[in-house]
Amino acid sequence: DHDRSEGEGVGPQEYVLIKLKVLPPDHGQARHAKMETLLKTAGDKPVYMVPATLRPETMYGQTNCFVLPEGEYGAYTIDATNEIFVMSARAARGLSCQVLSGNDYFTKEFGKIECLETFTGDELLGLPLKAPLATYEKVYTLPLLTISMSKGTGVVTSVPSDAPDDYVSLKALQDKPDFRAKYDITDDMVVPFSVVPIIEIEGYGDASAVYMCEKLKIKSPNDTKKLTQAKDETYLKGFTIGVMSYGPHKGKKVSDAKPIIKQEMIDAGQACLYFEPESRVVSRTNDECVVAATDQWYLAYGEESWTGAVRKHVLESGNFDAYDATALARYEYVIGWLKEWACTRQFGLGTYLPWDTAWVIESLSDSTIYMAYYTISHILQGSNNLNGDKEKSPEKIDPADLTKGVFDYIYRKGELPADCKIPKETLDKMKNEFRYWYPMNLRVSAKDLIPNHLTMALYNHAAIWEDEPEIWPKGYYCNGHVLVDAEKMSKSKGNFLMMKETCDRYGTDPTRFACADAGDSLDDANFSRETADAAVLSLVNEEAWIAETLGAASIDGMRTGDMNVMDKILLNEINRLVVAAGTGFATMQIKEALKSGWFETLNARNEYRAWCVASGIPMHKDVIKRWIESLVILICPVCPHWSEKIWKTLGKEGLAVKAPWPVTDPEDKIMSRQAKFLRDSLKNFRAQAGKAKKGWTKVSIVVTDNYPEWKVDILKWLQTQYTGEFPKTIMKELKGWTGANIKDKKMIKFAMQFASFVINEAKDVGPAALDVQLPFDQKDILSENVSYIKSQINVPDIDIVKVGAGDSGDVPDRLVENVTPGKPTLWFR
């Protein structure tokens, strides 16, 4: 895989080449002159058109063969069978590297094939062919304009009963005389050939392609989207539930008959196997790759006990963390399909295979436990000693003395080799280093290495330390590729960024900030230059604000002593955000940690600061110091240089990177609800004030402590369903309950919306969300913050009216009906 610039993880796809024998041309067309000459010079050597198919069981239904009129084809000698195949040059190159059977290659010399003649697709049109298994004695070569010359052989056999593309293409030629005439296709080459039913599919009949084309109203080969849908459906249904309705295997399921028919055709010399990459593969030398049959050493990763041990470690032991459910599913998938892996090659750099030095170990197979070597490399090699020079080795170790016994002693608790030339003290030092650092707790890598290197590292650790699963890898974190401004990096687009260049432009911390904000999942991360620019400004502004705030003039003007509700809310937010950021870092969700540790932490301070300014109340000294110290530590993993500078400004000893994570009190969930209540209320008040009609002279906040009866009923029912969490079927159960208990059917929609809101809130605040009455006094919170509210909605005065508490006054009924606990509203008049 590492030798590929395109197509990592792509495997071989098996095709069956069907041999359609070319018969002497029978229409006297001048374009067949080359083929007539070839047939004469070939003598007894048969000439075949060789379409590649994935469905050999459908060959009973062949009605014609397709080529691309402007395509380029050749006639190639197949030495192994003494035959001539007509196909694309690309397919011929691939075939020359493959075997007919056993060790018998298609050609005498590997990778070389003789081309006897070249043809355009037009020169092949109208040729009569003998198609194996077909009901028609003779079929013809017809034009198909959608053939890809980069897939298969460039030749396509046509089975219109079960292939939608074949059906619409054949029908277009049959229905359009002008189309036929354009390519010199005579009526007898196409018109007499009807669909041959060969497979019965329940619900689709015995000609599924015809059924799907009529169902989807496909009229043209250009209806590619519909044809893809039709093809996917007919192929899937045909294989899974189709039954053969024609031929010697009539009555058998297609899935059972397919391998039998394939083998029968191969044994009869009517077909042979051919392999291609599943999709395009390009080497790092920019050559398109083919599937080749070569001598090879394999690692048998599919061995049952080996696979079982790795699967248990990854999925069952609780000792492995993939940090992402999608990544874990990929490991499970790879463990399921990884069988034999070609582990050697005969070119390039690498370690010689110990028992066969004609081969070197390919890079992915030779790099699966090098983490273990890292633990002792400083003792063996030291620095600037790539070649392992004994004189540069810190312990003067000669590489020739590093025997298998030495490594077994260091890594596998083996006995001390009797003839070892390395002092025991040095070996013990290396052994202790390895045991200190292992197991590997975290390996950070890329998602494209899950199907190979990362999974293989698990296997090889399991093989070498079979009796010590406790030192197998404990965790892998994988990320996607990096985009710049949501586009793939490209020099032509001007968005190709080098690390040093980026750090020079934005600074190290803003670069790290933008990287942290780029994304955490297996999806491609997006490095946004706008984010990096914004980070520069944000970090500079916060540094300036902190310096100003901690200055003598500012700090002396702050409050001390007792704390008000907003002081307590900010401290509670700090407690919540410290835990959230810590969880984000611990689970490798760096963007989430940045969100909590920077953006939300700044927002909490901003709300507190705005409240203090609007209320004319100074900030509390202890609260602000606690906020600054917490911010410095929370952002330190992302922006360490900024944090160190502020750490010194705070007068702290040592380094911020070595400071302990902030110790917090448990989050007060009720206080968090109070803060959210005030925040959400202000948001709604601003929106309502912006929409208020002109001319009002007075404004009140209307609150209530009581839900309407129908909401109380829902809350009480939800309480009966809650056991620390709601069942996964809660919405289904709710639908049934509302249908049975709410008489006014128009209210069911509102009931579902309200219940959904409460269910989601319970995930954040727990069972308190289900209380019939709020656990705090809304009026008290609003009253304490009335100055702040007036400044936020720009009103000179405001009062608070509690509905149903004897001071509801003349509140209109429409407001009384709409206001609910936790959702106050404004009353303009």
VEXPA-589073 format. One record per residue (C-alpha): y, z, x negated; residue in one letter. Coordinates in steps of 0.001 Angstrom, whole numbers, plus 500000, padded with zeros to 6 digits. Each point is the difference from the previous one (the first is absolute). Example, Ala and Ser with C-alpha at 12.3 -4.5 7.8 and 13.67 -1.06 7.14 Angstrom:
- 495500	507800	487700	A;
- 503440	499340	498630	S;
***
This chain:
- 500000	500000	500000	D;
- 502468	500817	497216	H;
- 499610	496464	498640	D;
- 501432	498617	503247	R;
- 503663	499359	500722	S;
- 499143	499225	503629	E;
- 497043	500968	502140	G;
- 499029	503476	498798	E;
- 497078	501350	502004	G;
- 498977	496555	501256	V;
- 496240	499407	499979	G;
- 497766	496920	500313	P;
- 499421	498272	503343	Q;
- 496660	498288	500594	E;
- 500024	496538	501594	Y;
- 497179	497648	500851	V;
- 500480	496390	498862	L;
- 498488	497680	502610	I;
- 498754	496696	498625	K;
- 501109	497119	502249	L;
- 498421	496911	498473	K;
- 502295	496996	499652	V;
- 498437	496914	501585	L;
- 500953	496401	499153	P;
- 503369	499201	501674	P;
- 499391	498027	503209	D;
- 503449	498804	501146	H;
- 501004	497672	497185	G;
- 503176	501932	499185	Q;
- 501610	499150	496649	A;
- 500814	503649	499299	R;
- 496279	500675	499535	H;
- 499694	497752	496915	A;
- 499898	502923	497557	K;
- 497332	501787	502002	M;
- 497890	496843	500304	E;
- 500112	499607	496211	T;
- 499122	503640	499479	L;
- 497012	499789	502329	L;
- 498703	496955	498103	K;
- 500427	501501	496540	T;
- 498506	503316	501121	A;
- 496718	498322	500815	G;
- 497526	502603	501221	D;
- 502497	502797	499412	K;
- 501303	501039	503457	P;
- 503726	500412	500660	V;
- 501073	502876	502251	Y;
- 503201	501148	501637	M;
- 499755	503791	499567	V;
- 502070	502040	502447	P;
- 500030	503775	499398	A;
- 499187	502112	503044	T;
- 499602	503653	500911	L;
- 497924	499106	503052	R;
- 496842	498097	499035	P;
- 498374	500964	503317	E;
- 502374	497621	501828	T;
- 498907	496843	498166	M;
- 497975	498865	503024	Y;
- 503308	499218	501691	G;
- 501543	497675	497375	Q;
- 501795	496979	501453	T;
- 501976	498751	496989	N;
- 501480	500952	496640	C;
- 503704	500454	499212	F;
- 502026	499225	496872	V;
- 503726	500142	499249	L;
- 501297	496384	499954	P;
- 502411	500646	497122	E;
- 497641	502375	498188	G;
- 498562	499239	496561	E;
- 496215	500070	499634	Y;
- 497425	499173	497365	G;
- 496321	499126	499742	A;
- 498345	502460	497595	Y;
- 496596	500014	498346	T;
- 497845	503017	500833	I;
- 497516	500123	497146	D;
- 497789	502720	501449	A;
- 499037	497914	503068	T;
- 500690	496474	498724	N;
- 502489	499467	502847	E;
- 503631	499045	500411	I;
- 502400	502245	501937	F;
- 503294	498765	501419	V;
- 502540	502835	500023	M;
- 503379	501106	498657	S;
- 500475	500366	496251	A;
- 500772	503674	500507	R;
- 496652	500626	501710	A;
- 498153	497946	497354	A;
- 501484	502180	497259	R;
- 498785	503120	501775	G;
- 496527	498558	500629	L;
- 499618	499136	496308	S;
- 500144	503716	499198	C;
- 497303	501018	502487	Q;
- 496229	499930	500290	V;
- 497875	498094	502471	L;
- 497354	502728	499760	S;
- 498817	502486	497425	G;
- 501511	498964	496670	N;
- 500185	496277	500848	D;
- 503624	498916	500007	Y;
- 501198	497088	502100	F;
- 501112	498181	496834	T;
- 498486	499648	496528	K;
- 503003	501557	498303	E;
- 501704	503068	501424	F;
- 503453	499231	501333	G;
- 499725	496239	499551	K;
- 499173	497440	502690	I;
- 499977	496203	499867	E;
- 502259	498152	502454	C;
- 498562	496553	500788	L;
- 502757	498802	502313	E;
- 503155	501192	501733	T;
- 501003	499393	503602	F;
- 502886	500628	502283	T;
- 499064	501527	503320	G;
- 500897	496725	501690	D;
- 497359	498195	497914	E;
- 497387	502375	501414	L;
- 500975	499569	503677	L;
- 497548	498112	502196	G;
- 496981	500552	497747	L;
- 496677	500400	501812	P;
- 498148	503236	499169	L;
- 496614	501573	500607	K;
- 500692	503616	500960	A;
- 497071	502443	499587	P;
- 498807	501689	503237	L;
- 502483	497971	502090	A;
- 498814	498491	503291	T;
- 501877	496784	499215	Y;
- 498189	497603	497687	E;
- 503252	498966	498412	K;
- 503522	501494	499961	V;
- 503256	498798	498426	Y;
- 502737	501306	497762	T;
- 503221	500535	501965	L;
- 503549	501128	499126	P;
- 501143	503627	500326	L;
- 503595	500648	498980	L;
- 499769	503804	499725	T;
- 497388	500194	497222	I;
- 501008	502142	497024	S;
- 498921	498554	496651	M;
- 500311	503484	498459	S;
- 497127	501408	502036	K;
- 496391	498902	500182	G;
- 499185	496484	498864	T;
- 502680	498097	501943	G;
- 497186	498677	502232	V;
- 499390	501550	503432	V;
- 496998	499493	502229	T;
- 500821	499925	503708	S;
- 498253	502138	502646	V;
- 502266	499674	503063	P;
- 497798	502168	502218	S;
- 500757	503153	498024	D;
- 503031	499231	497814	A;
- 503302	499693	501942	P;
- 501738	498086	497183	D;
- 497189	497441	499950	D;
- 500061	499600	503757	Y;
- 503730	499330	500382	V;
- 500020	497696	496961	S;
- 497063	497941	501267	L;
- 501461	499854	503498	K;
- 503380	498846	498652	A;
- 498286	497048	498333	L;
- 497952	499226	503105	Q;
- 503002	500165	502355	D;
- 502560	498141	497847	K;
- 499194	496381	499073	P;
- 503234	499741	498010	D;
- 498987	502970	497891	F;
- 496631	498382	499275	R;
- 501599	496672	499170	A;
- 502407	501635	497533	K;
- 497019	500939	497820	Y;
- 497818	496947	500766	D;
- 497503	502090	501923	I;
- 498066	497810	502423	T;
- 498949	501160	503458	D;
- 496303	500177	499118	D;
- 500753	502425	497174	M;
- 501366	502659	502341	V;
- 499870	499294	503753	V;
- 496195	500262	500563	P;
- 499739	503437	498371	F;
- 499909	502739	502606	S;
- 499903	503756	499485	V;
- 496456	501273	499311	V;
- 499418	503516	501456	P;
- 498084	502126	497496	I;
- 500947	503670	500585	I;
- 500175	501918	503290	E;
- 502596	502780	500154	I;
- 500213	502176	503091	E;
- 503326	499411	501699	G;
- 500744	496928	497854	Y;
- 497166	497653	500931	G;
- 498121	497729	497597	D;
- 503138	498383	498503	A;
- 502296	502889	499146	S;
- 502554	497852	498170	A;
- 500489	497803	503052	V;
- 500296	503085	502202	Y;
- 502638	501664	497782	M;
- 502058	496830	499546	C;
- 500128	499495	503756	E;
- 500709	503673	500627	K;
- 502914	500083	497518	L;
- 501117	496460	500965	K;
- 499776	498732	496424	I;
- 500855	496317	499944	K;
- 500767	499263	496364	S;
- 498756	500862	496493	P;
- 503566	501181	499407	N;
- 499579	502978	502374	D;
- 499096	502077	496946	T;
- 500689	503437	501483	K;
- 497850	499401	503063	K;
- 497299	498313	497927	L;
- 499826	503013	497703	T;
- 499584	502264	503007	Q;
- 497326	497731	501466	A;
- 498149	499723	496680	K;
- 500005	503741	499332	D;
- 498669	500739	503465	E;
- 497301	497320	500112	T;
- 498755	500748	496491	Y;
- 499807	503747	500680	L;
- 498332	499663	503390	K;
- 497683	497279	498750	G;
- 498685	502138	497174	F;
- 499799	503320	501855	T;
- 498713	498992	503460	I;
- 499206	496296	499675	G;
- 496454	498698	500560	V;
- 498657	496723	498603	M;
- 499456	497516	502861	S;
- 498853	497025	497907	Y;
- 497538	499337	497200	G;
- 496883	501740	498760	P;
- 501700	503411	500127	H;
- 501018	499721	503622	K;
- 500146	503431	501632	G;
- 500797	501910	496795	K;
- 503249	501880	499520	K;
- 502404	498085	497793	V;
- 500240	502963	497626	S;
- 496223	499843	499504	D;
- 499690	496215	499867	A;
- 502874	499393	497558	K;
- 498307	501170	496757	P;
- 496733	498310	501015	I;
- 501636	496622	500635	I;
- 502020	500280	496794	K;
- 496903	500604	497909	Q;
- 498033	497258	501770	E;
- 502737	497466	499206	M;
- 500136	501110	496347	I;
- 496218	499808	499678	D;
- 500009	496497	501552	A;
- 502644	498770	497550	G;
- 502494	499533	502854	Q;
- 502444	502619	498724	A;
- 500865	502211	497039	C;
- 502144	503066	499388	L;
- 503524	499801	498651	Y;
- 502432	502829	499254	F;
- 503781	500265	499975	E;
- 502413	502923	499703	P;
- 500808	501457	503438	E;
- 503611	499046	499354	S;
- 502010	498544	497136	R;
- 499453	501710	496636	V;
- 502158	499180	496973	V;
- 499410	501276	496472	S;
- 502701	501381	497749	R;
- 499856	496667	498160	T;
- 501092	498391	503301	N;
- 496659	498241	500600	D;
- 498460	499930	503472	E;
- 496724	501887	499864	C;
- 496601	498913	501273	V;
- 496807	501899	500730	V;
- 497649	499570	497046	A;
- 496394	501010	499447	A;
- 499784	501537	496543	T;
- 497867	502472	498096	D;
- 501460	503417	500634	Q;
- 499471	503729	499689	W;
- 500570	501989	503170	Y;
- 500707	503593	500889	L;
- 497857	500893	503013	A;
- 502609	501946	501931	Y;
- 497957	499517	503152	G;
- 497172	502241	498739	E;
- 499318	502353	502907	E;
- 500173	503423	498341	S;
- 503073	499020	497943	W;
- 501830	498701	503066	T;
- 498968	503054	501994	G;
- 501410	502415	497432	A;
- 503364	498179	499861	V;
- 500206	499724	503784	R;
- 499336	503720	500381	K;
- 502661	500865	497416	H;
- 502636	497809	501625	V;
- 499262	500549	503670	L;
- 498071	503231	500448	E;
- 500568	502485	497204	S;
- 503637	500862	500686	G;
- 500589	499633	496256	N;
- 501751	496620	500080	F;
- 503467	499192	501346	D;
- 501069	496402	500660	A;
- 503365	501209	501387	Y;
- 499894	497300	502667	D;
- 497534	499353	502818	A;
- 500242	496240	499497	T;
- 499218	500348	496293	A;
- 497034	502269	500758	L;
- 498660	497409	502443	A;
- 500259	497375	497261	R;
- 497979	502134	497587	Y;
- 497365	500450	502690	E;
- 499926	496234	500573	Y;
- 499730	499184	496284	V;
- 497203	502529	499469	I;
- 498206	498238	502846	G;
- 500170	496481	498551	W;
- 500110	500539	496232	L;
- 496573	498961	498701	K;
- 499443	498104	496754	E;
- 503114	499531	497871	W;
- 500150	497494	497134	A;
- 501096	502204	497129	C;
- 500053	497724	496940	T;
- 501530	496800	498663	R;
- 499816	497907	496851	Q;
- 503678	499605	499210	F;
- 503150	502067	499553	G;
- 500569	503544	498838	L;
- 497579	502767	500844	G;
- 497287	502342	498801	T;
- 496723	498414	498929	Y;
- 497130	500687	502384	L;
- 497897	502388	497875	P;
- 496630	498370	500657	W;
- 501205	496372	500078	D;
- 502939	499373	497684	T;
- 500362	496396	501126	A;
- 501895	501525	502904	W;
- 503070	502183	500361	V;
- 500525	502379	502917	I;
- 502584	498637	502432	E;
- 503133	502108	500399	S;
- 499369	501505	503434	L;
- 496545	501210	498971	S;
- 501240	501308	496651	D;
- 502905	502065	501334	S;
- 498433	502423	502429	T;
- 499849	503277	498034	I;
- 502715	499463	497410	Y;
- 501810	502970	501554	M;
- 497403	502141	498241	A;
- 500926	498377	496698	Y;
- 503672	500836	500576	Y;
- 499093	503687	499763	T;
- 498889	499700	496351	I;
- 501821	496905	498715	S;
- 502733	502082	498335	H;
- 497335	501687	497889	I;
- 498078	496829	499123	L;
- 502809	497515	499458	Q;
- 503294	501830	500041	G;
- 503049	497763	500218	S;
- 500585	496477	498705	N;
- 496303	499507	499298	N;
- 498854	497203	502277	L;
- 497229	498899	497622	N;
- 498512	503484	499613	G;
- 500836	500319	496296	D;
- 498215	503076	498606	K;
- 502938	500905	497763	E;
- 502387	500065	502975	K;
- 497649	502088	502110	S;
- 501314	503602	500280	P;
- 496489	501300	499288	E;
- 499107	497185	497556	K;
- 497237	498800	502310	I;
- 498179	496809	499055	D;
- 499281	497845	503118	P;
- 496532	499303	498577	A;
- 499168	503685	500473	D;
- 500669	499882	503747	L;
- 496386	499626	501078	T;
- 498573	500261	503477	K;
- 498846	503522	499123	G;
- 503576	500974	499091	V;
- 501364	498804	503323	F;
- 497132	501654	501887	D;
- 500927	503277	498307	Y;
- 503684	499644	500865	I;
- 499668	498682	503528	Y;
- 496536	500828	501336	R;
- 499106	503436	498654	K;
- 497515	498391	497592	G;
- 498488	501604	496945	E;
- 501914	499919	496725	L;
- 498671	496964	498051	P;
- 498069	501167	496952	A;
- 501403	497315	497713	D;
- 503585	500146	501317	C;
- 502657	499516	497306	K;
- 502833	501336	502174	I;
- 500582	503776	499720	P;
- 498775	502007	502986	K;
- 503445	501593	500326	E;
- 501522	496546	500533	T;
- 497347	499052	502554	L;
- 500518	503271	501863	D;
- 503734	499400	500008	K;
- 499447	496616	501673	M;
- 497458	501447	502421	K;
- 502450	502715	501022	N;
- 502779	497451	500469	E;
- 497782	497929	502288	F;
- 498891	503024	502022	R;
- 503596	501199	500289	Y;
- 501352	496755	501423	W;
- 497039	498935	502138	Y;
- 499469	499413	502862	P;
- 502668	497370	500523	M;
- 501996	501389	502921	N;
- 502110	496949	500643	L;
- 499903	496350	499004	R;
- 502974	497900	501130	V;
- 499243	496310	500289	S;
- 500430	496867	502098	A;
- 498273	499117	503257	K;
- 498496	496786	498580	D;
- 497849	502104	497639	L;
- 498188	501803	502819	I;
- 497329	497244	500285	P;
- 499257	500138	496286	N;
- 501345	502299	497291	H;
- 500640	503135	502063	L;
- 496716	499930	501890	T;
- 498113	499096	496820	M;
- 501572	502997	498251	A;
- 498450	502200	502682	L;
- 496605	498379	499442	Y;
- 500130	500301	496231	N;
- 501128	503622	500049	H;
- 497095	500652	502375	A;
- 497602	498262	497604	A;
- 501106	501623	496752	I;
- 500563	503486	501435	W;
- 497230	499770	502580	E;
- 499286	503726	499879	D;
- 503672	501047	500056	E;
- 501599	498653	503195	P;
- 502667	502659	499637	E;
- 501662	497936	497244	I;
- 500003	496691	501852	W;
- 503457	498640	500960	P;
- 501724	502226	502565	K;
- 502639	497626	501314	G;
- 501426	496501	499903	Y;
- 503431	499080	501299	Y;
- 500597	496287	500549	C;
- 503149	498097	500759	N;
- 500769	496412	500914	G;
- 501938	497467	497990	H;
- 503772	500254	499603	V;
- 502449	497870	501929	L;
- 503691	499795	499203	V;
- 502275	499958	503033	D;
- 496937	499282	502200	A;
- 499101	496857	498019	E;
- 497376	499317	497348	K;
- 501512	500184	496528	M;
- 500837	496558	498658	S;
- 502263	498822	497207	K;
- 500993	496994	502101	S;
- 501258	502337	502749	K;
- 501908	502115	497517	G;
- 498241	503210	501070	N;
- 497709	500476	497004	F;
- 500721	503473	498636	L;
- 498819	501513	496718	M;
- 499854	503788	499769	M;
- 502437	500356	497090	K;
- 502428	497541	501536	E;
- 499901	501906	503287	T;
- 500545	503372	498321	C;
- 502889	498569	497966	D;
- 501607	498650	503152	R;
- 499589	502921	502400	Y;
- 499078	502911	497778	G;
- 496603	501660	499659	T;
- 500272	502399	502932	D;
- 501321	497437	502531	P;
- 497175	497653	498909	T;
- 497449	502770	500548	R;
- 501677	500799	503319	F;
- 499644	496392	501221	A;
- 496375	499914	498793	C;
- 499247	503217	501886	A;
- 501578	498549	503130	D;
- 498062	496731	499678	A;
- 496934	501152	501938	G;
- 496797	502014	499715	D;
- 497248	498065	501756	S;
- 497738	497164	498839	L;
- 502587	497598	501382	D;
- 502237	498368	497411	D;
- 502821	502325	498961	A;
- 503556	498706	500354	N;
- 502428	500764	497180	F;
- 503394	499639	501623	S;
- 502963	499390	497718	R;
- 502219	501186	502824	E;
- 498116	503325	499953	T;
- 500480	500268	496229	A;
- 503742	499361	500395	D;
- 500202	502576	502799	A;
- 498082	502507	497861	A;
- 502590	499684	497234	V;
- 502770	500840	502447	L;
- 498068	502772	501722	S;
- 499016	501765	496767	L;
- 503552	499803	498625	V;
- 501509	501271	503250	N;
- 497603	502933	500255	E;
- 500589	500945	496376	E;
- 503749	500012	500619	A;
- 499673	502018	503223	W;
- 497743	502596	498392	I;
- 502370	500386	497019	A;
- 502953	500373	502362	E;
- 498152	502404	502293	T;
- 498901	502223	497137	L;
- 503519	500044	498536	G;
- 501835	503295	500038	A;
- 502460	498985	502718	A;
- 497288	498898	502383	S;
- 497380	502644	499327	I;
- 502516	502844	500385	D;
- 500998	498729	503406	G;
- 496467	500102	501410	M;
- 498571	502638	502299	R;
- 497543	502670	498938	T;
- 498074	502611	501920	G;
- 498720	499481	503533	D;
- 498856	496549	500996	M;
- 500748	498133	503199	N;
- 497586	497751	501879	V;
- 500986	496863	498043	M;
- 499407	501771	496689	D;
- 496549	500955	501207	K;
- 499324	496465	501291	I;
- 500804	498488	496601	L;
- 497791	502524	498194	L;
- 497205	499256	502455	N;
- 500443	496271	499419	E;
- 499767	500608	496244	I;
- 496730	501846	500561	N;
- 498647	497124	502088	R;
- 501117	497268	497624	L;
- 498687	501742	496870	V;
- 496544	500096	501580	V;
- 500270	496408	501281	A;
- 501115	498647	496606	A;
- 497278	501970	498209	G;
- 497384	498595	502344	T;
- 501327	496495	499414	G;
- 499765	500299	496220	F;
- 496574	501657	500159	A;
- 498602	497181	502132	T;
- 501693	497235	497980	M;
- 502253	499133	502918	Q;
- 503025	499703	497746	I;
- 502215	498225	502520	K;
- 499336	502745	502536	E;
- 500755	502621	497351	A;
- 503277	498209	499197	L;
- 500848	499881	503693	K;
- 499520	503758	500353	S;
- 501221	501067	496575	G;
- 503167	497899	499924	W;
- 501048	498194	503170	F;
- 499102	502717	502517	E;
- 501162	502746	497659	T;
- 503403	498306	499695	L;
- 500156	499497	503779	N;
- 499340	503716	500551	A;
- 502845	500910	497628	R;
- 502289	497412	501607	N;
- 499457	501447	503475	E;
- 500611	503520	498704	Y;
- 503132	498972	498106	R;
- 501380	498084	502989	A;
- 499386	503005	502243	W;
- 501820	502324	497596	C;
- 502993	497672	499712	V;
- 500213	499407	503750	A;
- 499588	503693	500768	S;
- 502458	501139	497348	G;
- 497323	502199	498438	I;
- 499355	499914	496235	P;
- 496532	499143	498742	M;
- 497783	502883	498960	H;
- 499764	500425	496230	K;
- 496343	501012	499846	D;
- 498930	497260	502396	V;
- 501738	497250	498034	I;
- 498619	501246	496672	K;
- 496524	500064	501469	R;
- 500503	496457	501324	W;
- 501191	498663	496620	I;
- 497174	501648	498044	E;
- 497430	498666	502459	S;
- 501438	496468	499898	L;
- 499882	499936	496200	V;
- 496282	500872	499940	I;
- 499053	497793	502959	L;
- 501498	496867	498451	I;
- 498967	500852	496417	C;
- 496679	498039	500068	P;
- 501975	496883	500960	V;
- 503335	500509	498200	C;
- 499296	502409	497129	P;
- 503101	499176	497948	H;
- 502331	500707	502916	W;
- 498156	503233	500758	S;
- 500229	501206	496392	E;
- 503745	499459	499981	K;
- 500529	501936	503236	I;
- 497571	502685	498778	W;
- 502327	500649	497076	K;
- 503006	499987	502332	T;
- 498270	502771	501937	L;
- 499683	501958	496762	G;
- 496209	500085	500173	K;
- 497799	500676	496998	E;
- 497456	497468	498729	G;
- 499282	496651	501614	L;
- 499926	499038	503664	A;
- 496750	498090	499483	V;
- 498345	503271	498971	K;
- 501526	502087	502777	A;
- 497570	501209	502676	P;
- 499958	498339	503395	W;
- 502292	501901	502408	P;
- 498348	502898	501804	V;
- 500721	499922	503716	T;
- 499560	502079	503098	D;
- 497935	498426	502777	P;
- 501990	497595	502125	E;
- 501334	501622	503166	D;
- 498845	497430	502563	K;
- 502232	501456	502702	I;
- 503051	499744	497786	M;
- 499028	496398	499180	S;
- 499928	499325	503726	R;
- 503433	501588	500346	Q;
- 501361	497758	497249	A;
- 498401	496951	501554	K;
- 501384	501027	503397	F;
- 503536	500167	498611	L;
- 499584	496769	498039	R;
- 498575	498037	502935	D;
- 502562	501448	502410	S;
- 502870	498891	497765	L;
- 498533	496525	499763	K;
- 499789	499742	503781	N;
- 503476	501487	500436	F;
- 501521	497406	497664	R;
- 498317	497196	501935	A;
- 501138	501414	503352	Q;
- 503569	500532	498776	A;
- 500161	496413	498805	G;
- 498993	498734	503449	K;
- 502159	502403	502062	A;
- 502502	498402	502348	K;
- 503650	500476	499151	K;
- 502134	502446	501937	G;
- 497881	503152	499737	W;
- 501821	503268	499456	T;
- 497165	502450	499533	K;
- 496532	499976	498442	V;
- 497126	502453	500259	S;
- 496539	500273	498485	I;
- 497383	500431	502702	V;
- 496802	501837	499003	V;
- 497014	501396	501843	T;
- 497142	502317	499108	D;
- 497718	498765	502744	N;
- 497863	496874	500245	Y;
- 499531	498359	503396	P;
- 496742	500959	501629	E;
- 498187	496751	499144	W;
- 500713	500489	496290	K;
- 498865	503616	500174	V;
- 496715	498793	501486	D;
- 499540	497518	497147	I;
- 500762	502625	497353	L;
- 497523	502451	501520	K;
- 497315	497312	500120	W;
- 500690	499012	496376	L;
- 499612	503651	499008	Q;
- 496431	499874	501316	T;
- 499265	496937	497807	Q;
- 501476	501340	496764	Y;
- 497700	501682	497486	T;
- 502090	499777	496859	G;
- 500180	496280	500651	E;
- 499505	497673	502931	F;
- 496745	498077	500462	P;
- 500120	496340	498996	K;
- 499468	499053	503653	T;
- 503024	502010	501209	I;
- 501949	496988	501291	M;
- 496984	498767	501952	K;
- 499463	503472	501443	E;
- 503702	500252	500809	L;
- 499951	496726	501897	K;
- 497172	501292	502141	G;
- 501731	503343	500609	W;
- 503337	498447	501005	T;
- 498246	497608	502358	G;
- 498259	502883	501724	A;
- 502870	502524	500076	N;
- 503254	498087	500394	I;
- 500439	498720	503529	K;
- 503111	497915	499355	D;
- 498520	497098	498041	K;
- 503461	499013	498747	K;
- 500085	503269	498069	M;
- 496817	499296	498055	I;
- 501862	497858	497463	K;
- 502509	502795	499334	F;
- 497206	502556	499839	A;
- 498169	497960	497338	M;
- 503187	499604	497956	Q;
- 500798	503718	500143	F;
- 496440	501006	499095	A;
- 499928	497529	497097	S;
- 503227	501514	498644	F;
- 498597	503534	500235	V;
- 496715	498987	498342	I;
- 501857	498509	497042	N;
- 502289	503030	499739	E;
- 496943	502284	499920	A;
- 498884	498208	496823	K;
- 503221	501199	498326	D;
- 500596	503459	501455	V;
- 496588	501009	501316	G;
- 499293	501703	503360	P;
- 503682	501012	500420	A;
- 500608	496448	501208	A;
- 497924	500825	503086	L;
- 502053	503015	501051	D;
- 501304	499834	503549	V;
- 503221	501530	498716	Q;
- 501610	499381	496602	L;
- 499531	502759	497409	P;
- 503730	500129	499286	F;
- 503237	500218	501981	D;
- 501617	496579	500129	Q;
- 503322	501338	501235	K;
- 500261	502483	497111	D;
- 499357	497262	497405	I;
- 502516	497647	501581	L;
- 502567	502785	500371	S;
- 499691	500971	496346	E;
- 500563	496378	498998	N;
- 502654	499036	502550	V;
- 502696	499328	497354	S;
- 497627	497655	498182	Y;
- 499088	498230	503237	I;
- 503684	499492	500922	K;
- 500693	498422	496606	S;
- 496971	497732	500235	Q;
- 500834	498546	503427	I;
- 503775	500298	499572	N;
- 500884	502098	503056	V;
- 502709	502709	500104	P;
- 497989	502462	502012	D;
- 496529	500375	501448	I;
- 498082	502619	501938	D;
- 496313	500560	500702	I;
- 498498	500135	503473	V;
- 496466	501260	500558	K;
- 498492	498470	503127	V;
- 498247	502510	502211	G;
- 501531	503033	498287	A;
- 502754	500658	502520	G;
- 502659	498071	498106	D;
- 498972	496445	500882	S;
- 503196	499472	501951	G;
- 500405	496518	501398	D;
- 497581	498224	497629	V;
- 498995	496744	501741	P;
- 496426	499759	501232	D;
- 499298	496981	497798	R;
- 500723	502091	496892	L;
- 498000	502945	501275	V;
- 497010	497695	500504	E;
- 500244	498424	496548	N;
- 500595	503051	497822	V;
- 496865	501721	498704	T;
- 499324	502778	497472	P;
- 500772	498723	496526	G;
- 502015	497044	501294	K;
- 503515	501082	501012	P;
- 502448	497407	501262	T;
- 503782	499553	500162	L;
- 501939	500174	503255	W;
- 503294	498096	499927	F;
- 502463	500432	502867	R;
***
